[in-house]
Amino acid sequence: MARLHPDTLAHLPAGVERPRYRRDALQAGIVHLGVGAFHRAHIAVVNEAALHASADLRWGTVGVSLRAADTRDALRPQAGLYTLALRDAADDGSPREALQVVGNLLDVLVAPENPQAVLARIAHADTRIVSLTITEKGYHHDPATGALRLDAPDIVHDLAHPGAPRTMPGFVVHALALRRARGLAPLTVLSCDNLPANGDTTRGIVLAFAHAVDAGLRDWIAAHCTFPNSMVDRIVPRTTDADRARISERLGVDDAWPVIGEPFLEWVVEDSFANGRPDWTAGGARFVAHAQPYEKLKLRMVNGAHSALAYLGATAGFRTVDRAMAEPALRAFIDALMREEIAPTLPAMEGLDLDAYRTRLLQRFANPALQHQTKQIAMDGSQKLPQRLLGTVRDRLAAGRPIDRLALAVAGWLHYLRGVDETGATHEIQDPLASALAQRLAQAGAASSMQDRVAFFTGFAPVFGELGSEPRFVAAVARALGVLEAHGVRGALAASEPNA
């Protein structure tokens, strides 16, 4: 089978969308760090719509992989082309799929192979935006406080080796130093990761790194570069070999790495750009003065509920999110968690019907066509829990309100960290703090009571901060974990009901 390539676009089936602009005229105005599935199924697709709607071709993208070469190796023979498959279920429950070939990804650089090329691309005169989907762990910060960990080994390396950085702060700051030295315009650094106040957090991390390099550079970045807050939302499961085979068969050409997504998409961005931007409204983005309310809504309702569903579902042995949602008690728990414990912590937002939002979210989670793996969502819990669940816990405790369901979600993570589910199947704990968490869990097991076990574990400050010593939090998690260990997930869900 021939490969997906600009030369084969004309031969694709009539129903497949494809680029309608001159790719050979695109300039690389955007450098995107973390060119994974989410970027290619969300941000790049919105950017594609902007290019279709405008004659402004300054906004092509060069992607950067900070770790592996697999995305580059798959897409470079395709000249950066790839397919987005939007999947949902028809009225009869059968899966359906719409295909679009996306064209604005011009190249993928692999940072470990050639860090100088990444620095040169960010420092290029055409570059105006550096966008980020590097996951929470890519910020090298303390999840509990948001502060850069200047003692992290890769940060120490990047401060000592400005020509060969490894991390986002290293690449951004050292490239900005080059731009400043050359008299080039400043940049917008646009975080699209699931962090509270992600732009403000990124700004603090970048400025802290820059200050350690040169106070004058730090001041230049602070005065001239912008760091908009943003909120992104689309469920993007991991692509499987079956997905590749199915999509390639439908295309009639081989696509080495298509991406899968749900039809729903949301992107809210603060309109604060240092050197221009595309008109992403053409792809459904909204520009606002302040994104924080939208961030909090998404982090708590979507991501918080997703993590709770993943830890409890995976521990029960449910492989996919839709299978977990098919368990009536688990679906009812997630519904009640959002309605009774998360929603009351959210600010009022004009035009938002929270009940309708929650109902739609439950439908999105139950989408059987996505086959979203619970273990994918369960990754990197130490980086995710502080903003997805623990911020909500803090607000509930400050208001004197109960946290029983939130505590069960946190206990679900602790239970998941054992590495074995209720069917006896083992799973790897994929987390940047996996060794420290395993050691903490083992030491906690020596405690004489469940209360003491949980108190020791939640004393792990990088995740829990001061919350770990809050007696009401410790007691609630200890109660939930005790039921989980004694009666399993289904027993704990039953016990979580008000009349249980």
C-alpha positions as CSV (number, residue, x, y, z in Angstrom):
1,M,0.0,0.0,0.0
2,A,1.3,3.5,-0.8
3,R,2.0,5.9,2.0
4,L,0.0,9.0,3.0
5,H,1.9,11.8,1.4
6,P,1.2,15.1,-0.5
7,D,1.5,13.1,-3.7
8,T,-1.4,10.8,-2.7
9,L,-3.8,13.4,-1.3
10,A,-5.7,13.7,-4.6
11,H,-6.4,9.9,-4.6
12,L,-8.1,9.8,-1.2
13,P,-11.8,8.9,-1.0
14,A,-14.2,11.8,-1.5
15,G,-15.5,11.9,2.1
16,V,-12.0,12.5,3.6
17,E,-11.2,16.1,4.4
18,R,-7.8,17.3,3.4
19,P,-5.7,20.6,3.4
20,R,-7.1,23.2,1.1
21,Y,-4.3,25.8,1.4
22,R,-0.8,25.9,-0.2
23,R,1.4,23.8,2.1
24,D,4.5,24.9,0.2
25,A,3.7,28.5,1.1
26,L,3.3,27.9,4.9
27,Q,5.8,29.6,7.3
28,A,6.6,27.9,10.6
29,G,5.2,30.5,13.0
30,I,4.5,28.0,15.8
31,V,6.9,25.7,17.5
32,H,5.0,23.1,19.5
33,L,6.8,21.2,22.3
34,G,5.2,17.8,23.0
35,V,3.9,16.8,19.6
36,G,1.8,13.9,20.8
37,A,-1.6,12.7,20.1
38,F,-3.4,15.4,22.0
39,H,-1.7,18.2,20.1
40,R,-2.4,16.6,16.8
41,A,-6.1,15.9,17.6
42,H,-6.9,19.3,19.1
43,I,-4.6,22.3,18.7
44,A,-3.3,21.4,15.3
45,V,-6.9,20.7,14.1
46,V,-8.1,24.2,15.3
47,N,-5.0,25.7,13.6
48,E,-6.0,23.8,10.4
49,A,-9.4,25.4,10.4
50,A,-7.8,28.9,10.8
51,L,-5.6,28.2,7.8
52,H,-8.6,27.2,5.8
53,A,-10.5,30.3,6.8
54,S,-7.7,32.9,6.1
55,A,-5.1,33.8,3.6
56,D,-2.6,34.2,6.4
57,L,-0.1,31.4,5.9
58,R,2.4,32.4,8.7
59,W,1.1,29.8,11.1
60,G,2.5,26.4,10.1
61,T,3.9,24.3,12.9
62,V,7.2,22.6,13.7
63,G,6.7,20.0,16.3
64,V,9.3,19.0,18.9
65,S,9.5,15.7,20.7
66,L,11.4,16.2,24.0
67,R,12.0,12.4,24.4
68,A,11.5,9.9,21.6
69,A,11.9,9.8,17.8
70,D,8.8,7.7,17.1
71,T,6.5,10.5,16.0
72,R,9.2,12.0,13.8
73,D,10.0,8.6,12.3
74,A,6.3,7.9,11.5
75,L,5.4,11.3,10.1
76,R,8.5,12.5,8.2
77,P,8.0,10.0,5.3
78,Q,4.5,11.5,5.1
79,A,5.8,15.1,5.0
80,G,4.0,15.7,8.3
81,L,0.6,14.6,7.1
82,Y,-1.6,12.5,9.4
83,T,-5.2,11.6,9.8
84,L,-7.6,12.6,12.6
85,A,-10.4,10.1,13.1
86,L,-13.4,11.4,15.1
87,R,-15.3,8.5,16.6
88,D,-18.6,8.3,18.3
89,A,-21.7,6.0,18.3
90,A,-24.7,6.2,16.0
91,D,-28.2,6.0,17.4
92,D,-28.1,2.2,17.2
93,G,-24.9,2.1,19.2
94,S,-22.6,1.2,16.3
95,P,-19.3,3.1,16.0
96,R,-19.0,5.7,13.3
97,E,-15.9,7.6,12.2
98,A,-15.1,10.8,10.2
99,L,-11.6,11.2,8.7
100,Q,-9.6,14.4,8.1
101,V,-6.0,14.6,6.9
102,V,-4.3,17.5,8.7
103,G,-1.5,19.4,7.0
104,N,-0.1,22.2,9.1
105,L,2.6,20.1,10.8
106,L,5.6,20.9,8.7
107,D,8.3,18.9,10.5
108,V,9.1,17.2,13.8
109,L,12.4,17.7,15.6
110,V,13.7,15.3,18.2
111,A,15.3,17.3,21.0
112,P,17.7,14.6,22.4
113,E,19.1,14.0,18.9
114,N,19.7,17.7,18.0
115,P,18.9,20.2,20.7
116,Q,20.7,22.9,18.7
117,A,18.1,22.5,15.9
118,V,15.3,23.1,18.5
119,L,17.0,26.2,19.9
120,A,17.5,27.5,16.3
121,R,13.8,26.9,15.4
122,I,12.5,28.8,18.5
123,A,15.0,31.6,17.9
124,H,14.0,31.8,14.2
125,A,12.6,35.1,13.0
126,D,9.4,33.4,11.7
127,T,8.6,31.9,15.1
128,R,6.0,33.8,17.0
129,I,4.4,31.3,19.4
130,V,5.8,28.4,21.4
131,S,2.9,26.2,22.5
132,L,3.1,23.3,25.0
133,T,1.5,19.9,25.6
134,I,4.2,18.3,27.6
135,T,2.0,16.8,30.4
136,E,2.2,17.9,34.0
137,K,5.6,16.2,34.6
138,G,7.2,18.2,31.8
139,Y,7.2,21.4,33.9
140,H,9.7,20.0,36.5
141,H,7.8,21.8,39.2
142,D,6.5,20.9,42.6
143,P,2.9,19.9,41.9
144,A,1.7,21.1,45.4
145,T,3.1,24.6,44.9
146,G,3.8,25.1,41.2
147,A,7.4,26.2,41.9
148,L,10.2,25.2,39.6
149,R,12.4,22.5,41.2
150,L,15.8,24.1,40.6
151,D,17.5,21.0,42.1
152,A,15.8,18.6,39.6
153,P,18.6,16.8,37.7
154,D,17.5,17.8,34.2
155,I,17.1,21.5,35.3
156,V,20.6,21.4,36.9
157,H,21.9,20.0,33.6
158,D,20.1,22.7,31.5
159,L,21.5,25.5,33.6
160,A,25.0,24.2,33.0
161,H,24.5,23.3,29.3
162,P,22.8,26.2,27.5
163,G,23.6,24.7,24.1
164,A,22.1,21.3,24.8
165,P,19.0,21.6,27.1
166,R,16.6,18.7,27.8
167,T,13.6,20.4,29.3
168,M,10.9,22.9,28.4
169,P,12.3,25.7,30.7
170,G,15.8,25.0,29.3
171,F,14.8,25.2,25.6
172,V,12.5,28.2,26.1
173,V,14.8,30.3,28.2
174,H,18.0,29.6,26.2
175,A,16.2,30.2,22.9
176,L,14.8,33.5,24.2
177,A,18.3,34.5,25.2
178,L,19.3,34.0,21.6
179,R,16.3,36.0,20.3
180,R,17.2,38.8,22.7
181,A,20.8,38.9,21.7
182,R,19.8,39.0,18.0
183,G,17.3,41.8,18.5
184,L,14.3,39.6,17.5
185,A,10.8,40.1,18.6
186,P,9.6,38.3,21.8
187,L,7.3,35.3,21.8
188,T,4.1,34.0,23.3
189,V,4.6,30.9,25.4
190,L,1.2,29.1,25.4
191,S,0.7,26.2,27.8
192,C,-2.2,23.9,26.9
193,D,-1.6,21.4,29.7
194,N,-3.9,20.5,32.6
195,L,-2.4,22.8,35.2
196,P,-4.3,25.4,37.3
197,A,-3.5,28.9,35.8
198,N,-1.3,27.1,33.3
199,G,0.0,30.3,31.7
200,D,0.8,31.9,35.1
201,T,2.4,28.7,36.3
202,T,4.5,28.5,33.1
203,R,5.5,32.1,33.4
204,G,6.7,31.6,37.0
205,I,8.7,28.5,36.0
206,V,10.3,30.2,33.0
207,L,11.2,33.3,35.0
208,A,12.7,31.3,37.8
209,F,14.9,29.4,35.3
210,A,15.8,32.7,33.5
211,H,16.7,34.4,36.8
212,A,19.2,31.5,37.5
213,V,20.7,32.2,34.1
214,D,20.8,36.0,34.0
215,A,18.7,38.6,35.9
216,G,18.6,40.9,32.8
217,L,17.2,38.1,30.7
218,R,14.6,37.4,33.3
219,D,13.5,41.0,33.2
220,W,13.4,41.1,29.4
221,I,11.2,38.0,29.3
222,A,8.9,39.4,32.1
223,A,8.5,42.7,30.2
224,H,8.0,41.5,26.7
225,C,6.9,37.8,26.5
226,T,3.3,36.7,27.2
227,F,2.0,33.6,28.9
228,P,-1.7,33.3,28.3
229,N,-3.8,31.0,30.4
230,S,-5.8,28.5,28.4
231,M,-8.2,25.5,28.8
232,V,-8.3,22.7,26.3
233,D,-10.8,19.8,26.2
234,R,-11.1,16.8,24.0
235,I,-10.8,13.1,24.9
236,V,-7.9,11.6,22.9
237,P,-7.3,7.9,23.5
238,R,-4.1,6.2,22.5
239,T,-3.9,5.0,18.9
240,T,-3.8,1.2,18.5
241,D,-2.5,-1.0,15.7
242,A,-6.2,-1.8,14.9
243,D,-6.8,1.9,14.5
244,R,-3.9,2.2,12.1
245,A,-5.1,-0.8,10.0
246,R,-8.7,0.4,9.9
247,I,-7.9,4.0,9.0
248,S,-5.3,3.0,6.4
249,E,-7.8,0.7,4.8
250,R,-10.4,3.5,4.6
251,L,-7.9,5.9,3.2
252,G,-6.5,3.5,0.6
253,V,-3.0,4.6,1.7
254,D,-0.9,3.7,4.8
255,D,-0.9,6.3,7.6
256,A,1.7,5.2,10.1
257,W,0.3,7.3,13.0
258,P,-3.2,8.6,12.8
259,V,-4.9,10.0,15.9
260,I,-8.3,9.3,17.5
261,G,-10.6,11.8,19.1
262,E,-14.2,12.5,20.2
263,P,-16.2,15.0,18.2
264,F,-16.4,17.4,21.2
265,L,-13.8,20.1,21.3
266,E,-13.3,23.1,23.5
267,W,-10.4,25.7,23.7
268,V,-10.6,28.8,25.8
269,V,-7.5,31.1,25.5
270,E,-6.7,34.5,27.0
271,D,-6.1,37.0,24.2
272,S,-2.6,38.0,25.2
273,F,-0.2,37.4,22.4
274,A,3.2,39.2,22.1
275,N,3.7,38.8,18.4
276,G,0.4,38.0,16.6
277,R,-1.7,34.9,16.5
278,P,-3.9,32.9,14.1
279,D,-7.7,33.3,14.1
280,W,-8.4,30.1,16.0
281,T,-12.0,31.1,16.4
282,A,-12.5,29.5,12.9
283,G,-11.8,26.1,14.6
284,G,-14.0,26.7,17.6
285,A,-11.6,28.5,20.0
286,R,-12.8,31.3,22.3
287,F,-10.6,34.2,23.2
288,V,-11.3,35.7,26.6
289,A,-9.9,38.2,29.1
290,H,-9.6,35.6,31.9
291,A,-9.5,31.8,31.4
292,Q,-9.2,30.8,35.0
293,P,-12.9,30.0,35.6
294,Y,-12.9,27.8,32.5
295,E,-9.7,26.1,33.7
296,K,-11.1,25.4,37.1
297,L,-14.3,24.0,35.5
298,K,-12.4,21.6,33.3
299,L,-9.7,20.6,35.7
300,R,-12.3,19.7,38.4
301,M,-15.3,18.4,36.5
302,V,-13.6,16.7,33.5
303,N,-10.2,15.8,34.8
304,G,-11.1,15.2,38.4
305,A,-14.0,13.0,37.5
306,H,-11.9,11.2,34.8
307,S,-9.1,10.4,37.4
308,A,-11.6,9.2,39.9
309,L,-13.2,7.0,37.3
310,A,-9.8,5.7,36.1
311,Y,-8.4,4.7,39.5
312,L,-11.6,3.0,40.8
313,G,-12.3,1.5,37.3
314,A,-8.8,0.2,36.8
315,T,-8.7,-1.2,40.3
316,A,-12.0,-3.1,39.7
317,G,-10.4,-4.5,36.5
318,F,-12.3,-2.4,33.9
319,R,-9.9,-1.8,31.0
320,T,-11.8,1.0,29.3
321,V,-13.6,4.1,30.5
322,D,-16.9,3.2,28.7
323,R,-16.8,-0.2,30.5
324,A,-16.3,1.5,33.8
325,M,-19.2,3.8,33.0
326,A,-21.4,0.8,32.2
327,E,-21.2,-0.2,35.9
328,P,-24.3,1.5,37.3
329,A,-22.8,2.1,40.8
330,L,-19.7,3.6,39.3
331,R,-21.6,5.9,36.9
332,A,-23.9,7.0,39.8
333,F,-20.8,7.7,42.0
334,I,-19.2,9.9,39.3
335,D,-22.4,11.7,38.7
336,A,-22.8,12.4,42.5
337,L,-19.2,13.4,42.8
338,M,-19.5,16.1,40.2
339,R,-23.0,17.2,41.3
340,E,-22.6,17.3,45.1
341,E,-18.9,17.8,45.8
342,I,-17.2,19.4,42.7
343,A,-19.9,21.7,41.3
344,P,-20.4,23.7,44.5
345,T,-16.7,24.7,44.4
346,L,-17.0,26.3,41.0
347,P,-17.5,30.0,40.3
348,A,-20.7,31.1,38.6
349,M,-20.1,31.5,34.8
350,E,-22.5,33.4,32.6
351,G,-24.3,31.1,30.2
352,L,-23.1,27.9,31.9
353,D,-25.7,25.3,32.8
354,L,-23.7,23.0,35.1
355,D,-26.4,20.3,35.1
356,A,-26.3,20.1,31.3
357,Y,-22.5,20.2,31.4
358,R,-22.4,17.3,33.8
359,T,-24.9,15.3,31.8
360,R,-23.0,15.8,28.6
361,L,-19.8,14.9,30.3
362,L,-21.3,11.6,31.5
363,Q,-22.2,10.9,27.9
364,R,-18.7,11.7,26.7
365,F,-17.2,9.3,29.2
366,A,-19.6,6.6,28.1
367,N,-18.6,6.9,24.4
368,P,-18.1,3.2,23.4
369,A,-16.3,4.1,20.1
370,L,-13.3,5.6,21.9
371,Q,-12.1,2.6,23.9
372,H,-10.2,5.0,26.2
373,Q,-7.9,3.0,28.4
374,T,-8.3,3.6,32.2
375,K,-4.5,2.9,32.6
376,Q,-3.7,5.8,30.2
377,I,-5.7,8.2,32.5
378,A,-4.2,6.7,35.6
379,M,-0.6,7.6,34.6
380,D,1.3,10.3,36.5
381,G,-1.1,10.5,39.4
382,S,1.4,12.4,41.6
383,Q,1.4,15.2,39.0
384,K,-2.4,15.2,38.4
385,L,-4.0,14.8,41.8
386,P,-3.1,18.2,43.2
387,Q,-5.0,20.1,40.6
388,R,-7.6,17.6,39.7
389,L,-8.8,16.5,43.1
390,L,-6.9,18.1,46.0
391,G,-7.7,21.7,45.2
392,T,-11.4,20.7,45.4
393,V,-10.8,19.0,48.7
394,R,-9.2,22.1,50.1
395,D,-12.2,24.3,49.0
396,R,-14.7,21.8,50.5
397,L,-12.9,21.6,53.8
398,A,-12.5,25.4,54.0
399,A,-16.3,25.7,53.5
400,G,-16.9,23.0,56.2
401,R,-18.4,20.6,53.7
402,P,-18.1,16.8,53.5
403,I,-15.5,15.2,51.2
404,D,-16.6,11.6,51.3
405,R,-16.6,11.0,47.5
406,L,-13.5,13.0,46.9
407,A,-11.8,11.0,49.6
408,L,-12.8,7.8,47.9
409,A,-11.3,9.0,44.7
410,V,-8.0,9.8,46.5
411,A,-8.1,6.4,48.3
412,G,-8.7,4.9,44.8
413,W,-5.3,6.2,43.7
414,L,-3.6,4.9,46.9
415,H,-5.2,1.5,46.2
416,Y,-4.2,1.6,42.6
417,L,-0.5,2.2,43.6
418,R,-0.4,-1.4,44.9
419,G,0.1,-2.5,41.3
420,V,-2.6,-5.2,41.2
421,D,-6.3,-5.0,40.5
422,E,-9.2,-7.0,41.9
423,T,-8.9,-9.7,39.2
424,G,-5.3,-10.4,40.2
425,A,-3.8,-8.7,37.1
426,T,-0.8,-6.6,37.7
427,H,-0.1,-3.1,36.3
428,E,3.0,-0.9,36.1
429,I,2.9,2.4,38.0
430,Q,3.9,5.0,35.4
431,D,4.7,8.1,37.4
432,P,7.8,10.3,37.6
433,L,7.8,9.8,41.4
434,A,7.1,6.0,41.2
435,S,10.1,5.0,43.3
436,A,9.4,7.5,46.0
437,L,5.7,6.6,46.0
438,A,6.5,2.8,46.3
439,Q,8.9,3.5,49.2
440,R,6.3,5.7,50.9
441,L,3.6,3.0,50.4
442,A,5.8,0.3,51.9
443,Q,6.8,2.4,54.9
444,A,3.2,3.3,55.5
445,G,2.3,-0.3,55.6
446,A,4.2,-0.7,58.8
447,A,1.9,1.6,60.6
448,S,-0.3,0.1,63.3
449,S,-3.6,1.6,62.1
450,M,-5.3,2.7,58.8
451,Q,-5.3,6.2,60.1
452,D,-1.6,6.2,60.8
453,R,-0.9,4.5,57.4
454,V,-2.8,7.2,55.5
455,A,-1.3,10.0,57.6
456,F,2.2,8.8,56.8
457,F,1.5,8.5,53.1
458,T,-0.3,11.9,52.8
459,G,2.6,13.4,54.6
460,F,4.4,13.2,51.2
461,A,4.6,17.0,50.7
462,P,5.4,17.1,46.9
463,V,1.9,15.8,46.3
464,F,-0.2,16.8,49.3
465,G,1.5,19.9,50.7
466,E,0.0,21.0,53.9
467,L,-3.3,19.1,53.1
468,G,-1.5,15.9,54.2
469,S,-1.6,16.9,57.8
470,E,-5.2,18.0,57.8
471,P,-7.0,15.6,60.2
472,R,-10.4,15.7,58.4
473,F,-8.7,14.8,55.1
474,V,-6.7,12.0,56.6
475,A,-9.7,10.6,58.5
476,A,-11.9,10.6,55.4
477,V,-9.3,9.0,53.2
478,A,-8.5,6.4,55.9
479,R,-12.2,5.5,56.1
480,A,-12.5,5.1,52.3
481,L,-9.3,3.1,52.0
482,G,-10.4,0.8,54.7
483,V,-13.6,0.0,52.9
484,L,-11.8,-0.4,49.6
485,E,-9.3,-2.9,51.1
486,A,-12.0,-4.9,53.0
487,H,-14.8,-4.9,50.4
488,G,-13.4,-3.9,47.0
489,V,-14.5,-1.1,44.7
490,R,-18.1,-2.3,44.5
491,G,-18.4,-2.4,48.2
492,A,-16.9,1.0,48.6
493,L,-19.2,2.4,46.0
494,A,-22.2,0.9,47.9
495,A,-20.9,2.4,51.1
496,S,-20.6,5.8,49.5
497,E,-24.4,6.1,49.0
498,P,-26.0,8.4,51.6
499,N,-28.4,5.7,52.8
500,A,-25.8,2.9,52.9
